[in-house]
Amino acid sequence: MEKEYSYTGIRINGFLMLFVQLLMVIAIVYCAMTADAFMIVLAVFIGAAWLIMMSGYIMLEPNQASVITFFGKYKGTFRETGYHWINPFMSTKKCRCEYATSTSNRSRSTTKSAIRS
C-alpha cells in the first residue's frame, strides 16, 4: 500500500485557463474564416486541443479533497480549495475530509457525558 501524499503536479488557476481557452476560440474563428487550407487544418487542431483542455477543470470546496490518478496510478491528494486546472488526462475522485471535526466533536461529547455522571 502506498503512502498518501500531496499532489505536486502542474496546477494552474482555473480562471486564467478560461481566459486562455477564450483566446483559443478567437484563434479558431480567425483561422476558420480564412480560405487557406493550412489555417483551416490549424483551426481543427486548436479545436481538438480546446476540447481536451476542457476536461482539466476541478473545483474544491472547504473540507473537500480530490484523489488524483494518472491512468490508474496514484499521483497524490489535492486539497487546495478553489477553481483549478490540472492535466486533463488525470482522473479525479472527490471525497469529504470531515475526520478532524468529527473527532473533536466526539471528544467534546464524551467530556460532557463524563461531567454529567
C-alpha positions as a Markdown table, in Angstrom:
| # | Residue | x | y | z |
|---|---|---|---|---|
| 1 | Met | 0.0 | 0.0 | 0.0 |
| 2 | Glu | 1.4 | 3.4 | -1.0 |
| 3 | Lys | 1.6 | 6.3 | 1.4 |
| 4 | Glu | -0.7 | 9.3 | 0.9 |
| 5 | Tyr | 1.0 | 12.5 | -0.2 |
| 6 | Ser | 0.0 | 15.9 | -1.6 |
| 7 | Tyr | -0.4 | 16.3 | -5.4 |
| 8 | Thr | 2.7 | 18.2 | -6.7 |
| 9 | Gly | 1.9 | 18.2 | -10.4 |
| 10 | Ile | 1.0 | 21.1 | -12.7 |
| 11 | Arg | -1.9 | 23.2 | -11.5 |
| 12 | Ile | -3.0 | 26.5 | -12.9 |
| 13 | Asn | -5.7 | 29.0 | -11.7 |
| 14 | Gly | -8.9 | 27.9 | -13.4 |
| 15 | Phe | -9.9 | 31.5 | -14.4 |
| 16 | Leu | -6.5 | 32.0 | -16.1 |
| 17 | Met | -7.1 | 28.9 | -18.2 |
| 18 | Leu | -10.6 | 30.0 | -19.0 |
| 19 | Phe | -9.0 | 33.2 | -20.5 |
| 20 | Val | -6.5 | 31.1 | -22.4 |
| 21 | Gln | -9.4 | 29.0 | -23.8 |
| 22 | Leu | -11.2 | 32.2 | -24.8 |
| 23 | Leu | -8.2 | 33.2 | -26.8 |
| 24 | Met | -8.1 | 29.7 | -28.4 |
| 25 | Val | -11.8 | 30.2 | -29.5 |
| 26 | Ile | -10.9 | 33.6 | -31.1 |
| 27 | Ala | -7.9 | 31.9 | -32.9 |
| 28 | Ile | -10.2 | 29.1 | -34.1 |
| 29 | Val | -12.7 | 31.6 | -35.5 |
| 30 | Tyr | -10.0 | 33.6 | -37.2 |
| 31 | Cys | -8.3 | 30.5 | -38.7 |
| 32 | Ala | -11.7 | 29.1 | -39.9 |
| 33 | Met | -12.6 | 32.4 | -41.6 |
| 34 | Thr | -9.6 | 32.4 | -43.8 |
| 35 | Ala | -9.8 | 30.5 | -47.0 |
| 36 | Asp | -6.3 | 29.0 | -46.7 |
| 37 | Ala | -6.3 | 25.2 | -46.2 |
| 38 | Phe | -3.4 | 25.4 | -43.7 |
| 39 | Met | -5.3 | 27.8 | -41.5 |
| 40 | Ile | -8.4 | 25.5 | -41.5 |
| 41 | Val | -6.3 | 22.5 | -40.5 |
| 42 | Leu | -4.7 | 24.6 | -37.8 |
| 43 | Ala | -8.2 | 25.6 | -36.6 |
| 44 | Val | -9.1 | 21.9 | -36.4 |
| 45 | Phe | -6.0 | 21.1 | -34.3 |
| 46 | Ile | -6.6 | 24.1 | -32.0 |
| 47 | Gly | -10.3 | 22.9 | -31.6 |
| 48 | Ala | -9.2 | 19.4 | -30.6 |
| 49 | Ala | -6.7 | 20.8 | -28.0 |
| 50 | Trp | -9.5 | 23.1 | -26.7 |
| 51 | Leu | -11.9 | 20.1 | -26.3 |
| 52 | Ile | -9.2 | 18.1 | -24.4 |
| 53 | Met | -8.3 | 21.1 | -22.2 |
| 54 | Met | -12.0 | 21.4 | -21.1 |
| 55 | Ser | -11.8 | 18.3 | -19.0 |
| 56 | Gly | -9.0 | 19.6 | -16.8 |
| 57 | Tyr | -11.0 | 21.8 | -14.5 |
| 58 | Ile | -11.5 | 21.0 | -10.9 |
| 59 | Met | -13.3 | 22.9 | -8.2 |
| 60 | Leu | -12.9 | 22.0 | -4.5 |
| 61 | Glu | -14.9 | 23.5 | -1.6 |
| 62 | Pro | -13.6 | 23.7 | 2.0 |
| 63 | Asn | -13.3 | 20.3 | 3.8 |
| 64 | Gln | -13.1 | 18.6 | 0.4 |
| 65 | Ala | -10.2 | 16.7 | -1.2 |
| 66 | Ser | -9.6 | 15.1 | -4.6 |
| 67 | Val | -7.6 | 11.9 | -5.2 |
| 68 | Ile | -5.6 | 12.3 | -8.4 |
| 69 | Thr | -4.7 | 9.3 | -10.6 |
| 70 | Phe | -2.9 | 9.1 | -13.9 |
| 71 | Phe | -4.2 | 6.0 | -15.8 |
| 72 | Gly | -4.9 | 4.3 | -12.5 |
| 73 | Lys | -1.6 | 5.2 | -10.8 |
| 74 | Tyr | -1.9 | 7.3 | -7.6 |
| 75 | Lys | -0.3 | 10.7 | -8.1 |
| 76 | Gly | -1.4 | 12.5 | -4.9 |
| 77 | Thr | -4.3 | 14.1 | -3.0 |
| 78 | Phe | -5.3 | 17.6 | -4.0 |
| 79 | Arg | -6.6 | 19.7 | -1.1 |
| 80 | Glu | -6.5 | 23.3 | -2.2 |
| 81 | Thr | -9.9 | 25.0 | -2.2 |
| 82 | Gly | -10.9 | 26.9 | -5.3 |
| 83 | Tyr | -11.1 | 26.6 | -9.1 |
| 84 | His | -8.1 | 25.0 | -10.7 |
| 85 | Trp | -6.9 | 23.4 | -13.9 |
| 86 | Ile | -4.8 | 20.3 | -13.9 |
| 87 | Asn | -3.6 | 17.9 | -16.6 |
| 88 | Pro | -6.8 | 16.8 | -18.4 |
| 89 | Phe | -5.5 | 13.2 | -18.6 |
| 90 | Met | -5.6 | 12.9 | -14.7 |
| 91 | Ser | -8.6 | 11.3 | -13.2 |
| 92 | Thr | -10.1 | 12.8 | -10.1 |
| 93 | Lys | -12.3 | 11.4 | -7.3 |
| 94 | Lys | -13.7 | 13.9 | -4.8 |
| 95 | Cys | -14.0 | 13.0 | -1.1 |
| 96 | Arg | -15.0 | 14.8 | 2.1 |
| 97 | Cys | -12.5 | 15.4 | 4.8 |
| 98 | Glu | -14.6 | 15.6 | 8.0 |
| 99 | Tyr | -12.4 | 13.3 | 10.2 |
| 100 | Ala | -10.8 | 16.3 | 12.1 |
| 101 | Thr | -14.1 | 17.9 | 13.0 |
| 102 | Ser | -15.9 | 14.7 | 13.9 |
| 103 | Thr | -13.0 | 13.6 | 16.2 |
| 104 | Ser | -13.2 | 16.9 | 18.1 |
| 105 | Asn | -17.0 | 16.7 | 18.3 |
| 106 | Arg | -16.7 | 13.2 | 19.7 |
| 107 | Ser | -14.2 | 14.2 | 22.3 |
| 108 | Arg | -16.4 | 17.1 | 23.4 |
| 109 | Ser | -19.5 | 14.8 | 23.7 |
| 110 | Thr | -17.6 | 12.3 | 25.8 |
| 111 | Thr | -16.3 | 15.1 | 28.0 |
| 112 | Lys | -19.8 | 16.4 | 28.6 |
| 113 | Ser | -21.1 | 13.0 | 29.3 |
| 114 | Ala | -18.3 | 12.4 | 31.8 |
| 115 | Ile | -19.1 | 15.6 | 33.6 |
| 116 | Arg | -22.8 | 14.7 | 33.9 |
| 117 | Ser | -22.1 | 11.4 | 35.6 |
